Amino acid sequence: MVRFQNVGMRYGLGSEVLHDVNFELRPGSFHFLSGASGAGKSSLLKLIYLAHRPSRGLVTLFDTDVTTASRNQLALIRRRIGVVFQEFRLLNHLSVIENVALPLKVSGQDWEENRQHAVELLNWVGLEDCIDSSPQVLSGGQKQRVAIARAVISRPELLLADEPTGNVDDVIALRLLYLFEELNRLGTTVIIATHSEALMERFAHPRLHLSEGALLGPLTGPPTQPGFAS
């Protein structure tokens, strides 16, 4: 599903923010991505969802080398990935339900089916009263839940979530993790970047830990030494 081999990444001419990263994720796995602020978690996710190219090394997604893939190949890979961004990226000219159903609409699926699926997801994340609202009137936590519903509605093969519980209370955070686990049971590979030790301890999935741009993992307890994730 995902393979990094001796990967380094830098922004512009600066020093590497990630260096000598090696790991492999199998289809259907579930990993937490942990590390202090500035350790490189968001940068690593950017490489996986193709928002940035590595400065060196090999990144393989779905058995395709992304450094040599054509533009059409990269577009097809992106369609197989769902992403929950920290900055939400909702469209204010669309209602909440239209934002959630957008990935299905883009793929040409029937609107009534889309709407029903979107309603079910919005109920699950506790936004059943905001279906026809504009994103502009929502709180940060509500926008986060809309973004999560949009990311999972098409049941992506790979789901990446960057601090998905950072703007919600503990009850909603647990509900969202159960949603991610259900998606995982249906076959989606999941990577969740988080600072929450409580969540990582409650949901005993292996973790990949970044420290100053170097990767440790997979780990089931406190990070101790470099490793190869499989």
N, C-alpha and C positions, 0 to 999 in steps of 0.2 A: 504493500500500500504506500508506504513512505520509506525512503532510504537516503540517509546522508552519509557521505564518505569524505572525510577530511575537509569539511566545509568551513570556509571563512567568509565573513561578511563585514564590509565597511561602508560607511556613508561618505561619498565623495572621496577626498584625499585623506580623511582622518584615519586614525588607528582602527584596527579591527574591533568590532563590538561582539563578534562571535569568532572563535578560532578552534580549528581542529575538531569540529563537531562530527561525531560518528554515532548513528543509531539507526535502528530499523523497527518499523511498526507493522505488525501483521494485520490483515483484514479482520475486523470485528473486535479489535482490542480497545481498551479504555485506559487512558493515561491522564494523570494530572501533570501540569507543567508548573513547577514552583521555582522560587528564587526571589532575592531581594529586589526592590525597585532599582532599575538600571542594570539588572543582571543580563538582560537580553531576551526576555520572554516574548515581548511583542515583535522584536526583530526576527526571532526564530519562526513565529507564526507567519510573518510577512513572506518569508522564504517559502513556506509551505503553500500559502494561498496565492503565490506568484505575483505579489505586489512588489517584490524586489528580487534581483538576481544575485547569486553568490559571487563574491570576488574571486573565489577559488574553490576547488573541490567539485564533487558530483552530487546533484540532487535528483532523485528518481521518484516520480509519482505515478502510480498505476502502471508500473513497468516502462515508463517513458522518461528518458533523460531530458529534463526541462531546459538545460542549457543549449541543446541543439534542436529542440522541437520547433516546428513551424508555428506561425501565428494561429493558424486554424487548429492545430493540435493543442495549443495552450488554451484556446477558447473552449474546446471540448472538455479539457481537464477541469477548468474553472466551473463548468456547469455541474460537475460531480462533487463539488465542495460547498458546504454551507459554512458561513462565517458570521460570528457574533462579534461586532466591533465595540470598542469602548465608547466611540463617539456616536453610536446608534445609526446614523445615516438614513433616517426616515425622510419620506417625501411629504412636505407640508401641504401640498395641493391635493393629496389623496387622504381619504379617511383611514382610520386605524385598520379596518377590515380590508380595505383596498391595498394598504401597505403589506399586510400579512399575506394576502393572496397573490401579490405581484409575481413571485417566481413561477407560479402555476399559470398565470395569465400569459407571461412571456413565452412559456413553452407551448401555448396554444390550447390549454385545457378548458373545458366548459365552465362558464362563470358560476352557474348554480352549484355545481360540484365543488368548485373552489370556495364559494361562500360557506357552504356547510362545513367543509374541512376547517376553514379559518375560524368559524364560530366555535367549533369544538376546542380548538387550540386556545382561543382567547378565554373560553370558560376555564380551561385547565390552569392558565396563568393568572386567573382572577381578574380579568378585564372584560367580563361580560356586559358591564354597564357602559363601556367606552367604545363599543363597536363602531358607531358612526361619528365619533369625535375626530377632531383634527389633532394631529400630533402636537401642535403648538400649545394646546391647553393641558397637556399631560405633564406630570412630574417626571423627574429623571428616572426614578424606579419604574414608573409605568412605561416610559419610552424603552427602557431596557427590556421589559417583558415583551413589548411589541416586536422589538428587533429579534429576540430569541424565537418567538413564534414564526416570524418570517423566515428565519434561517433553517428551521426544522420542517416547515410545511411540505417541502418536496422530498423529504426523507433522503437527504444526501448520503453518498457513500462515505464521505469523510466530513466530520463536523469539527470546526475549530472555534473555541469560545475564549475570548480575552476578558478575564475578570467578569464573568456573566452575573455574579451575585453581589457585585460591589455596591450596587445602588438599591438593594432590596433588603427587607427585614429577614430574620432567621426563618420564619414560617414559609415565606415565598422562596427563599434560597433552597430549602429542602424540597419544595415542590418542583423547582426547576431541575434540581439534580435527579429527582425521580423521573422527570421527563427525559433527561439525557440518557439515563439508564434504560428506559423503555425503548428509546430509539436505538441504543446499542444492542439490546436484545433482538431487535428486528434486523440487525446486521450492520449498522453504521459504526465506523471507526470514530472514536471520540477523543479529542485532546482539549483539556480545559486548563487554561492558565489561571492561577489563583494564588492569593496571599493567605487564604483562610486555612489555617492548620486544623480548625475544628471540622471543616468539611472533609478535608483529606483524611482525617482520622476516622470520621464516621463512615465514609465510603471507602472501603479498603482496596482501592485500585492502585496499581504501581505508579510511581511518580518519576518524572524526569526532572532533575534539579539543575538549574543553571547558577553558576557562581563565577562572576567576573568574566562572562563570555565562554566559559568552559562547561561542558555538560557532564553531569553525574547521573547515573541511573541505569536500569530501572531500580527504584528503591521502594521498600515497604516500611521503612522506618526513617530515622534521621539520616541525612546524606553523609556518606563517609568517604567513598572513593569512586574514581571514574569507572565506567562500565559500558557495556553495549546492550542496548535495549532490543528485546525481541518479543 
